[in-house]
């Protein structure tokens, strides 16, 4: 299906009636059901996946993703389409392989973003095995120096994704801890919940003064093998990982449905960049397609919101959340009253969360009521984190809308070669669009203050 | 756990009583329950996997697998341990990669056994897309010549594995059909039922006079991508696959529990070789461990069977069933009354099948009754194929025992990098051992004729 037929299909669903402001709850229900009945998220996601593919931050493909996004916004009827560039460090994977010496065990590995390189021919070292990051921290330098550190921490399945927060430090900080103790390289058990030979990449970082040593993730079956081999006796590994870093550029893309009362903006979006080893579908082509489709559904309805609805598609989220930070900095003078991102796959929204001024809480009661038929429950409290890309806006005082997705299988695919189109359940994708359409309409047709800071 | 502690644990379960022949049904029930309560299959499978790893036919690793097997047989108390060598063509994978030109789509591929090589730098050609092998057969040569043929047939999940038989021709014959029409190379949708980026290898063959062109399988997500791209317009692929073939050697390993009445042999076993891209666990480390553990359970019971029980661990099954053919030829004068193989993973036995002389059918009623508590049902009829390695023995007149395993998830892992230890459900593995122990004991303690030919 082409973009032209997608938009034609969407427009066919449009209502031409202009409703009075006090009809906004009824309109929300109608928009929700319209989105459920048909919206362009799926064909957009297929088109982005097939015509652009993976979109590593800083790459030519990410730039093609931006061109795709601008064309899609234009065809969906968004206006004020902008591209805002910012500099990044362009990290690219090189060769990568690993094998256990004295055996025929090859290990399925993937380099971590920002990690350093082995010599081109690789390095060979004994493996120092640790069950947890805490055990590595507690180890004397002599147990680590010159070795390949292996950290075999376990991550469990959680619906809300909280296990990623709890275990994420192993990937983000573990390599630097090992480097500070003189390790030659680091291998971690992937931050993942599947058992396929598809390791989970992701970013790490090294503080100034700490050498960026080679750091890779092992697929879970491979981590379990290394764990068993460690229990049998000394293990030596030959590791090749030759990534490079150079100055590069990325950009954020945005487009709007202008509000009837200028000066208040509601932001929704996802990130355009992806990891390089999959197709960038669950992370985060889905968020791009969901939020574009939600805006398109509102636009196609002919209902003009009071507040401006702006879709922002961030660049370079995966390696350093550079796009989200740049966006916050560039737009800190704007009155962005509410911001939300879709960046947790394509499975159903199960919970709505907020962080808004007290004056905004009645709006969230309306949103929760309108989303209940979609199987979405309200989260008590008013302290949503919002997500990586909206974090800088939230820190500046924007209210936060979070439509939390079911993460039960998210970390089976996250940051792996398995992040491919076939993983998407189209009915759940459409439920996401319905939820975003409904919540954004209710927020954008409202006038109650939402910002947590002036 | 070492082999020494494994066998110690097994011997601890032994009964020392020598039962009279008419107790054989009661002994079968006792052996079944003994095997379920504890047997050495799991530690054997862990040890084979970790200390040897994958065992490509003809490789140094397959030879280490044979050394492991002989040592295991000795420690488990089998005698008359033999190694019988035979020549093979030693096919080895080289470099392999594929990408769609004009995009950043890399394709997850694996070369098929016996396939030919591209130039070292690869080849680039337009893709000719076919939904089925029949469509390729029907195509004019002009639609194929110089192209990379893509066959996108679909395989469905079947409990009995019948879909592999129905679809297997695409892999076995498809490349030769394409070669005869002048194709440059062949890509098939993997013969698999998963959706991971782990393509399924397997053998193909080229008749004399047909050039062995490069032939690879795509992971299912990649096949679906190519299928979608074909629907969008012309597709060009750059393919690298550089396998080599050379003369090599493999061997079969066997060991026995001698029967009290010489001259009648019951064979059970699995194949020692595996594909190179996984760990060779489901295919067929499991069969090796299951049948060794079944023999060990009988041996450890102290009950001597009437007929000799022989465990045969075949070499080079994956590439040409060379070991099974060599074994049949070398043992065609022997009175092998019954033969069965375990070569369908590690999931539960759900059905018992036979192909024996009419005089043997009462034995199979006894076997079915003894296996019913394990959830095994009898298959009507008496026409079991038996499997690849016992096929040559069956053709010579040996009766066939088939303990059919549940194949529902077998083709998620079969011939992929995902054939790893974590996929094994230990309770189901033990159920297999119990079934084999029971059936083999009943057959080996019996005297009714089983052969279908003299």
Interface residues (C-beta under 8 A of the other chain):
Chain A: X46 X49 X50 X51 X52 X53 X54 X59 X60 X61 X103 X104 X105 X108 X195 X196 X197 X198 X220 X221 X224 X225 X228 X229 X232 X278 X279 X416 X417 X418 X420 X421 X422 X423
Chain B: X46 X49 X50 X51 X52 X53 X54 X59 X60 X61 X103 X104 X105 X108 X195 X196 X197 X198 X220 X221 X224 X225 X228 X229 X232 X278 X279 X416 X417 X418 X420 X421 X422 X423
